[in-house]
Amino acid sequence: MLGKKNAEVRISTLLGQGTEIVGDFNSEGSARVDGKVNGNVTVAGTLILGVGGVVNGDVSADTVMIGGEVVGNVNAPTRTELTSTGRVLGDITTSVIVIDEHAVFQGKCDMNQEVPDRKARSNAAKALRAGKKSAKAAIAEALKEVEEEARKDEQSSEEATLPQETAPQKDSLVQEQGTQGF
C-alpha cells in the first residue's frame, strides 16, 4: 500500500493495469486505479493511483495517494500524498500534503487556509500608513507650538534685559516750568 501510515484502506473498486475508461469514473467507497482514466475521477473515500495509473482529468476524493500520473486538478480535503513515482500536473487543494523526494508537482497548492482578501489587507495597510502620517503631523504641529512658545519667551526675556530710556518725571517738569516764568 502507498503511504507512510499503517492505516488500512478497504478498497471497494479496482481498475487493473491495462484497463482504460473513457469518461468520468465515480466510486461510492475507496478505489485503486492501476489503469488509465480519460475523464474526471470522483471517489467518496480514498483514491490510490498506482505506479502505472494515469488520470487525464480532475480528481476528487477525501484522501488521495498518487504513485502514477494526474494531468488535472486534485481536490482531497483530508490529505494528498505524492510518492516518489507520482506526478501531478495541475493544482492541488488539500489540508495536508506529503510530497516524497523525486515526485513531480507542477501547479499551485491551496491548503484550505483562510487568507484575508488582498483589498482588505491593502486597506488596512493604507489606514496604518495614514495613522502614521497623522501621528507625524501631530508631532510636527506640537514641535511648531513649542518652538513658537520658545521664541515668545526669548523675545520677552530680551525686552526685559534691554535698558529702558528713562522718561522725565512729571515733578521735575513742573518745577522747571514753574521757575522759568518768574
Secondary structure as GFF3:
##gff-version 3
##sequence-region A 1 182
A	DSSP	beta_strand	11	15	.	.	.	ID=ss1
A	DSSP	beta_strand	20	22	.	.	.	ID=ss2
A	DSSP	beta_strand	25	27	.	.	.	ID=ss3
A	DSSP	beta_strand	30	33	.	.	.	ID=ss4
A	DSSP	beta_strand	36	38	.	.	.	ID=ss5
A	DSSP	beta_strand	41	43	.	.	.	ID=ss6
A	DSSP	beta_strand	46	49	.	.	.	ID=ss7
A	DSSP	beta_strand	54	55	.	.	.	ID=ss8
A	DSSP	beta_strand	59	60	.	.	.	ID=ss9
A	DSSP	beta_strand	63	66	.	.	.	ID=ss10
A	DSSP	beta_strand	69	71	.	.	.	ID=ss11
A	DSSP	beta_strand	74	76	.	.	.	ID=ss12
A	DSSP	beta_strand	79	82	.	.	.	ID=ss13
A	DSSP	beta_strand	87	89	.	.	.	ID=ss14
A	DSSP	beta_strand	92	94	.	.	.	ID=ss15
A	DSSP	beta_strand	97	99	.	.	.	ID=ss16
A	DSSP	beta_strand	104	106	.	.	.	ID=ss17
A	DSSP	beta_strand	109	110	.	.	.	ID=ss18
A	DSSP	alpha_helix	118	161	.	.	.	ID=ss19
A	DSSP	alpha_helix	170	180	.	.	.	ID=ss20
###
